[in-house]
Amino acid sequence: MRKLSFALGIGAVTIGLIGSSFGRAWSPQVYEFLFEFKIIESIDSFMPYFPLVPLYPMFLIMLGAFLIVKSKS
């Protein structure tokens, strides 16, 4: 189980780093997909930066770091 958690952590960090490097390539498609839902449009009118799309790679990196640390304990 520890090896799987470690491997998933390394994978998540790698994908997060790649995602943060190429954000201009994938973020427009994510915004188009999210704003097809009317609930996202209404929430976005009240909360600035709601979909947090630029932060998705950082969340992946944090998840990967958590999995790596968890596998070491």
One Martini backbone bead per residue (centre of mass of N, CA, C, O) as a GRO file, in nm:
protein
   73
    1MET     BB    1   0.056   0.064  -0.018
    2ARG     BB    2   0.301   0.256  -0.008
    3LYS     BB    3   0.385   0.235  -0.306
    4LEU     BB    4   0.122   0.344  -0.424
    5SER     BB    5   0.123   0.617  -0.280
    6PHE     BB    6   0.394   0.708  -0.392
    7ALA     BB    7   0.325   0.684  -0.696
    8LEU     BB    8   0.080   0.878  -0.688
    9GLY     BB    9   0.241   1.121  -0.585
   10ILE     BB   10   0.439   1.145  -0.819
   11GLY     BB   11   0.221   1.174  -1.036
   12ALA     BB   12   0.082   1.430  -0.924
   13VAL     BB   13   0.329   1.614  -0.931
   14THR     BB   14   0.391   1.587  -1.231
   15ILE     BB   15   0.118   1.685  -1.339
   16GLY     BB   16   0.127   1.959  -1.193
   17LEU     BB   17   0.385   2.066  -1.332
   18ILE     BB   18   0.283   2.041  -1.620
   19GLY     BB   19   0.022   2.211  -1.581
   20SER     BB   20   0.176   2.476  -1.496
   21SER     BB   21   0.342   2.502  -1.766
   22PHE     BB   22   0.055   2.449  -1.959
   23GLY     BB   23  -0.199   2.648  -1.902
   24ARG     BB   24  -0.269   2.775  -2.185
   25ALA     BB   25  -0.365   2.502  -2.315
   26TRP     BB   26  -0.603   2.403  -2.090
   27SER     BB   27  -0.781   2.637  -1.960
   28PRO     BB   28  -0.995   2.711  -2.181
   29GLN     BB   29  -1.141   2.434  -2.174
   30VAL     BB   30  -1.226   2.444  -1.878
   31TYR     BB   31  -1.390   2.703  -1.889
   32GLU     BB   32  -1.593   2.606  -2.101
   33PHE     BB   33  -1.700   2.367  -1.939
   34LEU     BB   34  -1.790   2.513  -1.674
   35PHE     BB   35  -1.975   2.747  -1.823
   36GLU     BB   36  -2.214   2.548  -1.906
   37PHE     BB   37  -2.295   2.584  -1.618
   38LYS     BB   38  -2.517   2.778  -1.448
   39ILE     BB   39  -2.408   2.762  -1.154
   40ILE     BB   40  -2.128   2.881  -1.215
   41GLU     BB   41  -2.223   3.158  -1.311
   42SER     BB   42  -2.365   3.240  -1.044
   43ILE     BB   43  -2.121   3.205  -0.855
   44ASP     BB   44  -1.924   3.396  -1.014
   45SER     BB   45  -2.088   3.663  -0.955
   46PHE     BB   46  -2.000   3.646  -0.632
   47MET     BB   47  -1.713   3.499  -0.698
   48PRO     BB   48  -1.401   3.544  -0.737
   49TYR     BB   49  -1.232   3.294  -0.884
   50PHE     BB   50  -1.398   3.027  -0.853
   51PRO     BB   51  -1.284   2.777  -1.024
   52LEU     BB   52  -0.964   2.773  -0.983
   53VAL     BB   53  -0.792   2.686  -1.234
   54PRO     BB   54  -0.495   2.788  -1.167
   55LEU     BB   55  -0.493   2.585  -0.895
   56TYR     BB   56  -0.496   2.283  -0.978
   57PRO     BB   57  -0.190   2.213  -0.981
   58MET     BB   58  -0.145   2.280  -0.681
   59PHE     BB   59  -0.338   2.066  -0.571
   60LEU     BB   60  -0.182   1.826  -0.691
   61ILE     BB   61   0.084   1.877  -0.546
   62MET     BB   62  -0.032   1.855  -0.259
   63LEU     BB   63  -0.140   1.568  -0.288
   64GLY     BB   64   0.131   1.436  -0.358
   65ALA     BB   65   0.279   1.521  -0.099
   66PHE     BB   66   0.090   1.376   0.093
   67LEU     BB   67   0.134   1.088  -0.020
   68ILE     BB   68   0.437   1.076   0.031
   69VAL     BB   69   0.434   1.126   0.338
   70LYS     BB   70   0.237   0.894   0.406
   71SER     BB   71   0.430   0.663   0.295
   72LYS     BB   72   0.670   0.726   0.512
   73SER     BB   73   0.496   0.659   0.793
   0.00000   0.00000   0.00000
